[in-house]
Amino acid sequence: MTTRTSERAEVLDVLGVGFGPSNMALAIALDEYNVSVPESLRLGIAFLEKRATPEWHPGMLFDDASMQISFLKDLTTFRNPQSPYTFVNFLKCAGRLVDFTNRGSTEPLRIEFSAYLRWVADQLSGYVRCSSEVRGVRPVIQGGEVVHFEVDLDGPEGRQTVAARHVIVAAGLQLRMPPGIVAGDRVWHSHHHLARVRELVPDAAKDVVVVGSGQSAVEVALDLYVRLPEARVHLVSSRYGIAPSDQGPLVNQIFDPSAVDDFFDADPAVRARMDRLHRNSNNAVANPQLIKEVFDIQYRDRWLGRERLVVHRMSRAFSIRERGDGVDVQIAHDLSASVTELKAEAVVLATGYTTFDITSVLGEHADLVRRGADGLVDVDRDCRAWLTLGGPAGLYLVGQSEHLHGFANTLLSTIAVRAGEIADSILGSHLSTQTDPKERSHA
């Protein structure tokens, strides 16, 4: 398979910010269109990726960790199962299809899915400008309408500006740090865990702390338990116990593409109730097998007369301060109203992520995006932002509308179908301009 870069015009048709799974899926959908039409109808496409190479959660690619979704929820199968970019075709090309089938699981290894994404990215490389960090997005206004956008970026050749009629911002989630806590030499977010933990000397570490109550916190705690055989691993959880993820074929329908329609069309009060009732299918929960592994370790260690994996329940690390060769940590225990003070070798913050804020790149033009009474961005079903000015240009905010599309908005489950919806929206605008330069107005 080959891809094409068709920057034949001064103003691109599509410019994607970020080249993670969401924009990869979109690139596939748009590439399918480009290769199926005459050159005169093809879209001018580019994607900007701030990293030197596209990566997917490299800090959490544990050797034995599996995905928690079916391999069919790849970048394209739910939209186009005949696409050459399916996970199954990747396995065939890698000579691993038989092995995967014999494994008897529908859930790929995390390192396996990461390899699939690299495989896709390599084939779409003609569309991608790596080492390009976006600094700002601003509208170009003519006759009171937004006709296109200009995107400023720092790239390999210095500061540049790229113009595009449609900009798709899929910059991913941002790391959430506890208030007042900053990363340092010995304090890091779980997102960077595998890169940073190698700096620790296994036999020297005596106490390490993990803060969090979800899947990432448990995975990091178990990794540290094995990696640092002389250390005590302290898992600081705000819960009484680690809650298992709500699983099963019926509850998992909350991740179906059709559930996005149900959520988007529902009354705001119903949306809030759906979110509250089903958030424990993904957020701040862990796989039941991992929870059992934690319990089994504690059970075995008690028989061996030791305690190396300590769960601080109903607790919080309210003070984390790096001092020289360690970190002073104070843990408040809500049940006993007591405080534990530790001198830790390192602290890992498995404290989750926050949604990317589009105002960080719009700057003085932040008011261009219309917001609801709750202050959250207002977008269409196809993720196109409602703007305070009309015009043919489109700004698509991907993964930034959980309040309208449901919490699957930031997950892989609906990614292929959503890419098709965005592609259809862009193509509708693109084809309409062949005869009518006036597109729908969001004013």
BAVEXMI-651578 format. One record per residue (C-alpha): x, y, z; residue number from 1. Coordinates in nm, 2 decimals, decimal comma. Layout:
BEGIN
      X      Y      Z num
      X      Y      Z NUM
...
! end
This chain:
BEGIN
      X      Y      Z num
   0,00   0,00   0,00   1
   0,11   0,35  -0,07   2
  -0,01   0,69   0,04   3
   0,01   1,02  -0,13   4
   0,08   1,37  -0,01   5
  -0,12   1,61  -0,23   6
  -0,04   1,96  -0,11   7
  -0,12   2,09  -0,46   8
  -0,28   2,41  -0,32   9
  -0,16   2,69  -0,10  10
  -0,45   2,61   0,14  11
  -0,48   2,24   0,23  12
  -0,82   2,08   0,25  13
  -0,74   1,90   0,58  14
  -0,48   1,95   0,85  15
  -0,48   1,72   1,15  16
  -0,32   1,82   1,48  17
  -0,18   1,51   1,64  18
  -0,12   1,17   1,48  19
  -0,25   0,92   1,74  20
  -0,51   0,66   1,68  21
  -0,79   0,90   1,62  22
  -0,62   1,09   1,34  23
  -0,47   0,77   1,20  24
  -0,82   0,63   1,16  25
  -0,92   0,96   0,99  26
  -0,62   0,95   0,76  27
  -0,72   0,59   0,65  28
  -1,07   0,70   0,57  29
  -0,95   1,01   0,37  30
  -0,68   0,81   0,19  31
  -0,95   0,56   0,08  32
  -1,13   0,85  -0,08  33
  -0,82   1,00  -0,24  34
  -0,72   0,67  -0,41  35
  -1,07   0,62  -0,55  36
  -1,12   0,95  -0,73  37
  -0,95   1,14  -1,01  38
  -0,66   1,36  -0,90  39
  -0,86   1,68  -0,96  40
  -1,10   1,57  -0,68  41
  -0,84   1,46  -0,43  42
  -0,80   1,62  -0,09  43
  -0,48   1,80   0,01  44
  -0,40   1,64   0,35  45
  -0,14   1,67   0,62  46
  -0,11   1,57   0,98  47
   0,12   1,73   1,24  48
   0,28   1,52   1,51  49
   0,50   1,68   1,78  50
   0,70   1,36   1,85  51
   0,98   1,24   1,63  52
   0,78   0,92   1,56  53
   0,41   0,84   1,64  54
   0,39   0,65   1,97  55
   0,11   0,51   2,17  56
   0,14   0,51   2,56  57
   0,50   0,39   2,55  58
   0,54   0,43   2,92  59
   0,28   0,17   2,99  60
   0,37  -0,10   2,74  61
   0,43  -0,38   2,99  62
   0,54  -0,70   2,83  63
   0,25  -0,91   2,96  64
  -0,03  -0,64   2,95  65
  -0,33  -0,71   2,73  66
  -0,58  -0,47   2,58  67
  -0,92  -0,47   2,73  68
  -1,11  -0,46   2,40  69
  -1,15  -0,69   2,10  70
  -0,90  -0,67   1,82  71
  -1,20  -0,59   1,59  72
  -1,20  -0,24   1,75  73
  -0,90  -0,14   1,55  74
  -0,87   0,17   1,33  75
  -1,11   0,06   1,06  76
  -1,29  -0,27   1,09  77
  -1,62  -0,13   1,24  78
  -1,63   0,12   0,95  79
  -1,48  -0,08   0,67  80
  -1,38  -0,44   0,74  81
  -1,24  -0,48   0,39  82
  -0,98  -0,21   0,45  83
  -0,61  -0,31   0,41  84
  -0,54  -0,14   0,74  85
  -0,72  -0,38   0,97  86
  -0,55  -0,55   1,26  87
  -0,61  -0,89   1,09  88
  -0,42  -0,78   0,78  89
  -0,14  -0,65   1,01  90
  -0,11  -0,99   1,16  91
  -0,11  -1,15   0,82  92
   0,17  -0,92   0,70  93
   0,37  -0,98   1,02  94
   0,33  -1,35   0,99  95
   0,15  -1,37   1,32  96
  -0,21  -1,45   1,22  97
  -0,19  -1,82   1,31  98
  -0,02  -1,75   1,64  99
  -0,28  -1,49   1,73 100
  -0,56  -1,73   1,65 101
  -0,40  -2,02   1,85 102
  -0,36  -1,79   2,15 103
  -0,74  -1,81   2,19 104
  -0,80  -1,45   2,30 105
  -0,98  -1,16   2,12 106
  -0,78  -0,91   2,32 107
  -0,43  -0,83   2,18 108
  -0,12  -0,77   2,39 109
  -0,06  -0,40   2,44 110
   0,28  -0,43   2,27 111
   0,11  -0,61   1,99 112
  -0,15  -0,33   1,93 113
   0,13  -0,07   1,96 114
   0,31  -0,26   1,68 115
  -0,01  -0,25   1,47 116
  -0,03   0,13   1,51 117
   0,33   0,17   1,41 118
   0,27  -0,04   1,10 119
  -0,03   0,18   1,01 120
   0,17   0,50   1,07 121
   0,46   0,38   0,85 122
   0,22   0,33   0,56 123
   0,06   0,67   0,61 124
   0,39   0,85   0,66 125
   0,34   1,05   0,34 126
   0,07   1,25   0,51 127
   0,26   1,32   0,83 128
   0,50   1,59   0,94 129
   0,67   1,47   1,26 130
   0,86   1,68   1,51 131
   0,60   1,95   1,44 132
   0,45   2,11   1,75 133
   0,15   2,34   1,70 134
   0,18   2,67   1,87 135
  -0,14   2,84   1,76 136
  -0,45   2,82   1,55 137
  -0,62   3,13   1,41 138
  -0,92   3,19   1,18 139
  -0,88   3,37   0,85 140
  -1,20   3,58   0,82 141
  -1,33   3,73   0,49 142
  -1,66   3,90   0,46 143
  -1,75   3,81   0,82 144
  -1,69   3,43   0,75 145
  -1,42   3,19   0,85 146
  -1,28   3,08   0,51 147
  -0,99   2,88   0,65 148
  -0,74   2,85   0,94 149
  -0,37   2,92   0,98 150
  -0,18   2,70   1,20 151
   0,16   2,81   1,34 152
   0,40   2,53   1,43 153
   0,76   2,47   1,53 154
   0,91   2,21   1,30 155
   1,24   2,08   1,18 156
   1,28   2,39   0,97 157
   1,18   2,63   1,24 158
   0,86   2,83   1,28 159
   0,62   2,77   1,00 160
   0,26   2,85   0,91 161
   0,02   2,60   0,74 162
  -0,32   2,70   0,61 163
  -0,61   2,46   0,58 164
  -0,99   2,47   0,52 165
  -1,06   2,21   0,78 166
  -0,85   2,15   1,10 167
  -0,90   1,84   1,31 168
  -0,76   1,87   1,66 169
  -0,69   1,53   1,81 170
  -0,41   1,62   2,04 171
  -0,49   1,34   2,29 172
  -0,54   1,37   2,66 173
  -0,33   1,57   2,90 174
  -0,16   1,44   3,21 175
  -0,35   1,52   3,53 176
  -0,13   1,60   3,83 177
  -0,25   1,64   4,18 178
  -0,28   2,01   4,29 179
   0,05   2,15   4,41 180
   0,25   1,84   4,29 181
   0,51   1,88   4,01 182
   0,71   1,62   3,83 183
   1,07   1,58   3,91 184
   1,37   1,34   3,90 185
   1,19   1,10   4,14 186
   0,83   1,20   4,08 187
   0,66   1,11   3,75 188
   0,32   1,04   3,60 189
   0,24   0,68   3,51 190
   0,24   0,79   3,14 191
   0,62   0,80   3,16 192
   0,67   0,50   3,39 193
   0,87   0,26   3,19 194
   1,11   0,52   3,07 195
   1,17   0,66   3,42 196
   1,17   0,35   3,64 197
   1,48   0,22   3,47 198
   1,67   0,50   3,65 199
   1,61   0,33   3,99 200
   1,87   0,09   4,13 201
   1,67  -0,24   4,21 202
   1,86  -0,34   4,52 203
   1,88   0,01   4,67 204
   1,51   0,10   4,66 205
   1,34   0,05   5,00 206
   1,01   0,23   4,96 207
   0,83   0,34   4,65 208
   0,48   0,50   4,63 209
   0,21   0,47   4,37 210
  -0,09   0,71   4,39 211
  -0,41   0,61   4,23 212
  -0,71   0,37   4,23 213
  -0,74   0,25   3,87 214
  -0,59   0,01   3,62 215
  -0,27   0,21   3,57 216
  -0,20   0,24   3,94 217
  -0,24  -0,14   3,99 218
  -0,03  -0,22   3,69 219
   0,25   0,01   3,80 220
   0,24  -0,12   4,16 221
   0,27  -0,48   4,03 222
   0,56  -0,38   3,80 223
   0,74  -0,22   4,09 224
   0,68  -0,52   4,31 225
   0,86  -0,74   4,06 226
   1,12  -0,49   3,94 227
   1,24  -0,39   4,29 228
   1,27  -0,71   4,50 229
   1,39  -0,53   4,81 230
   1,14  -0,25   4,82 231
   0,80  -0,21   4,98 232
   0,54  -0,08   4,73 233
   0,28   0,16   4,88 234
  -0,04   0,19   4,68 235
  -0,22   0,49   4,80 236
  -0,59   0,46   4,71 237
  -0,88   0,70   4,79 238
  -1,11   0,40   4,79 239
  -1,16   0,13   5,06 240
  -1,06  -0,13   4,80 241
  -0,97  -0,13   4,43 242
  -1,30  -0,15   4,24 243
  -1,33  -0,40   3,96 244
  -1,44  -0,28   3,61 245
  -1,80  -0,34   3,53 246
  -1,78  -0,59   3,25 247
  -2,01  -0,81   3,04 248
  -2,17  -0,80   2,70 249
  -2,47  -0,60   2,81 250
  -2,29  -0,33   3,00 251
  -2,02  -0,31   2,73 252
  -2,29  -0,19   2,49 253
  -2,22   0,15   2,64 254
  -1,91   0,15   2,42 255
  -2,11   0,07   2,10 256
  -2,12   0,33   1,82 257
  -2,50   0,34   1,85 258
  -2,46   0,43   2,22 259
  -2,30   0,76   2,11 260
  -2,63   0,85   1,93 261
  -2,83   0,76   2,24 262
  -2,60   0,98   2,46 263
  -2,58   1,27   2,21 264
  -2,96   1,28   2,16 265
  -3,05   1,24   2,53 266
  -3,16   1,52   2,76 267
  -2,86   1,66   2,96 268
  -3,00   1,51   3,28 269
  -3,03   1,17   3,12 270
  -2,67   1,20   2,99 271
  -2,55   1,28   3,34 272
  -2,73   0,97   3,48 273
  -2,59   0,75   3,21 274
  -2,24   0,87   3,28 275
  -2,28   0,82   3,66 276
  -2,43   0,47   3,63 277
  -2,17   0,34   3,38 278
  -1,85   0,53   3,44 279
  -1,72   0,23   3,65 280
  -1,70   0,03   3,33 281
  -1,38   0,22   3,25 282
  -1,28   0,50   3,49 283
  -1,09   0,46   3,83 284
  -1,14   0,08   3,81 285
  -0,92  -0,22   3,74 286
  -0,94  -0,55   3,57 287
  -1,07  -0,82   3,82 288
  -0,77  -1,05   3,74 289
  -0,53  -0,78   3,84 290
  -0,71  -0,71   4,16 291
  -0,69  -1,08   4,24 292
  -0,32  -1,08   4,17 293
  -0,28  -0,80   4,43 294
  -0,47  -1,00   4,69 295
  -0,28  -1,32   4,61 296
   0,05  -1,14   4,66 297
  -0,06  -1,00   4,99 298
  -0,19  -1,34   5,10 299
   0,13  -1,52   5,01 300
   0,35  -1,25   5,17 301
   0,17  -1,28   5,50 302
   0,25  -1,65   5,51 303
   0,61  -1,56   5,44 304
   0,61  -1,30   5,72 305
   0,66  -0,99   5,51 306
   0,46  -0,71   5,37 307
   0,59  -0,58   5,04 308
   0,27  -0,46   4,87 309
   0,09  -0,22   5,11 310
  -0,25  -0,08   5,01 311
  -0,33   0,24   5,20 312
  -0,71   0,24   5,17 313
  -0,92   0,55   5,21 314
  -0,60   0,75   5,20 315
  -0,43   1,04   5,01 316
  -0,08   1,16   4,96 317
  -0,12   1,52   5,06 318
   0,25   1,61   5,06 319
   0,51   1,50   4,81 320
   0,85   1,67   4,82 321
   1,17   1,58   4,65 322
   1,47   1,61   4,88 323
   1,82   1,51   4,75 324
   1,82   1,14   4,70 325
   1,46   1,07   4,79 326
   1,10   1,19   4,82 327
   0,93   1,29   5,15 328
   0,58   1,16   5,13 329
   0,30   1,22   5,38 330
   0,00   0,99   5,36 331
  -0,32   1,09   5,54 332
  -0,55   0,80   5,64 333
  -0,91   0,91   5,65 334
  -1,03   0,62   5,86 335
  -0,79   0,66   6,14 336
  -0,72   1,03   6,11 337
  -0,35   0,94   6,12 338
  -0,05   1,03   5,90 339
   0,22   0,80   5,77 340
   0,55   0,97   5,67 341
   0,78   0,79   5,43 342
   1,12   0,86   5,27 343
   1,06   0,70   4,93 344
   1,29   0,64   4,64 345
   1,03   0,74   4,39 346
   0,66   0,84   4,36 347
   0,45   0,74   4,05 348
   0,13   0,94   4,00 349
  -0,13   0,72   3,83 350
  -0,38   1,01   3,86 351
  -0,53   1,00   3,51 352
  -0,58   1,25   3,23 353
  -0,77   1,56   3,14 354
  -0,93   1,66   2,81 355
  -0,72   1,88   2,58 356
  -0,83   2,24   2,60 357
  -0,87   2,40   2,26 358
  -0,82   2,74   2,41 359
  -0,45   2,66   2,46 360
  -0,39   2,69   2,08 361
  -0,67   2,93   1,99 362
  -0,53   3,19   2,23 363
  -0,70   3,53   2,17 364
  -0,94   3,36   1,93 365
  -1,08   3,13   2,20 366
  -1,42   3,29   2,18 367
  -1,46   3,16   1,83 368
  -1,57   2,83   1,97 369
  -1,92   2,84   2,10 370
  -1,97   2,70   2,45 371
  -2,28   2,58   2,65 372
  -2,40   2,72   2,98 373
  -2,16   2,47   3,15 374
  -1,86   2,63   2,98 375
  -1,79   2,32   2,77 376
  -1,74   2,33   2,39 377
  -2,05   2,29   2,17 378
  -1,99   2,04   1,89 379
  -2,21   1,86   1,63 380
  -2,25   1,49   1,63 381
  -1,96   1,47   1,38 382
  -1,73   1,66   1,62 383
  -1,74   1,98   1,42 384
  -1,73   2,27   1,66 385
  -2,00   2,53   1,65 386
  -1,84   2,86   1,58 387
  -1,96   3,21   1,65 388
  -1,89   3,30   1,29 389
  -2,02   3,11   0,98 390
  -1,83   3,01   0,68 391
  -1,70   2,71   0,49 392
  -1,41   2,63   0,73 393
  -1,45   2,35   0,98 394
  -1,28   2,30   1,32 395
  -1,32   1,95   1,45 396
  -1,25   1,88   1,81 397
  -1,18   1,50   1,86 398
  -1,18   1,36   2,21 399
  -1,29   1,69   2,36 400
  -1,67   1,63   2,38 401
  -1,72   1,36   2,64 402
  -2,00   1,56   2,78 403
  -2,19   1,53   2,45 404
  -2,06   1,20   2,31 405
  -2,01   0,99   2,63 406
  -1,70   0,87   2,80 407
  -1,62   0,64   2,51 408
  -1,52   0,96   2,33 409
  -1,16   0,92   2,45 410
  -1,14   0,55   2,40 411
  -1,07   0,32   2,10 412
  -1,41   0,15   2,09 413
  -1,58   0,40   1,85 414
  -1,27   0,54   1,68 415
  -1,32   0,38   1,34 416
  -1,69   0,48   1,30 417
  -1,61   0,83   1,43 418
  -1,34   0,87   1,17 419
  -1,59   0,78   0,90 420
  -1,84   1,04   1,03 421
  -1,57   1,31   1,03 422
  -1,45   1,21   0,68 423
  -1,81   1,22   0,55 424
  -1,86   1,57   0,70 425
  -1,53   1,69   0,54 426
  -1,61   1,53   0,21 427
  -1,96   1,68   0,21 428
  -1,81   2,02   0,24 429
  -1,54   1,95  -0,01 430
  -1,77   1,83  -0,28 431
  -2,02   2,10  -0,22 432
  -1,76   2,37  -0,29 433
  -1,71   2,23  -0,64 434
  -2,05   2,40  -0,72 435
  -2,14   2,61  -0,42 436
  -1,88   2,80  -0,22 437
  -2,13   2,87   0,06 438
  -2,14   2,59   0,32 439
  -2,34   2,55   0,63 440
  -2,32   2,83   0,88 441
  -2,26   2,78   1,25 442
  -2,34   3,14   1,34 443
! end
